[in-house]
């Protein structure tokens, strides 16, 4: 089961915990803005298993609206990672900032 993290809480969580933050949006979207500590990664590469993360650190994944990141979060969770999906994606984060 994938846990959801809410846009109103995500930045506080990132700043308070050692974690990986993965932005699944296109590089051009990432350059326009992203969450603190985020790295841009390709969802297809993650699906293919072209990665390795320590399993003792949580991972936060997000995309624009939350659907792609939910799919990737489920996959990572099945592979033994502790994963949070940003509910509503980066759009929700931008709305919560206002």
N, C-alpha and C positions, 0 to 999 in steps of 0.2 A: 504494500500500500504506500502511495506517495503522499507525503504531507504537503499541505499548502502553506505558504507564507504570504501574509497580506502586505499590500503595497505600503500601508501606513507604518509597518513594523520592519520592513526589509532592511533599510539603511541602518537602523539601530542594531539589528542582529549582525549585519556584516561588520560593523565597527566593534562589536563586543565579542565576537568569536573568530577563531581561526577557521577559515572556510574557503572553498573555491567558489567563485562566482563565474558562471558561464553564460555569455550572451550568444544566443543562437541566431540573431538577426544578421542581415547582410553587412559586410564591412563598411559600406557607405552609411548605413543607419547607425552603426556603432560609433563612427567618427563624429556624428552629429550629437551624440550624447549616450551615456551608459551609466550603470550603477557603479559605485565605488568598488575598486579592486577587480572589476570584471575583465575577462578576456573573451575575445570573440572566437568562437569555434563553429565549425561547419556541422550541422546536424547529421548529414549523411556520413561523415567520417566517424562521428560518435556511434551511429547505428552499426557501422562496420566493425567497431571495436578497435579503432585506431587511436587508442589512448590508454593511459594507465594513471590512476589517481590513488593516493593513499586511502585506504578504507577506514582510517580512524578520524578523518575530517569530513564534516558535512559539505555537501555540494548544493549550491543554489543555481537553478537553471531558469532562464526566461527567454521569451521571444517577444514579438510585438503584441500579440493578443492572448497568449497563454496556451494555445492548442498544440503547437509544435513542441514547446517545452514540456508539456504534460506527457506527451508521447515519449520524449527522450528521458524524462524523469522516471517513468515506469520502467523503461529499459535498463537504466542505470541501477534502479532499485532491485530489479531481478538479478542483476549481476553482483549484488552484495553491497552497493554503496548506500550511504545515508543521504537521501536527496530531498530537497524542498523545491517545489515548483512555485514561482511567483504567480499567484492567482491574478488573472487578468492581464498578465504580461507587463511590458514596459508602458503600454498605454495607461494601465491602472496606476502605475507609479507616477506618471506625469500628472494624472488627474489628482492624485493624493497630495502632490506637492503644492497644488494651488490653494 
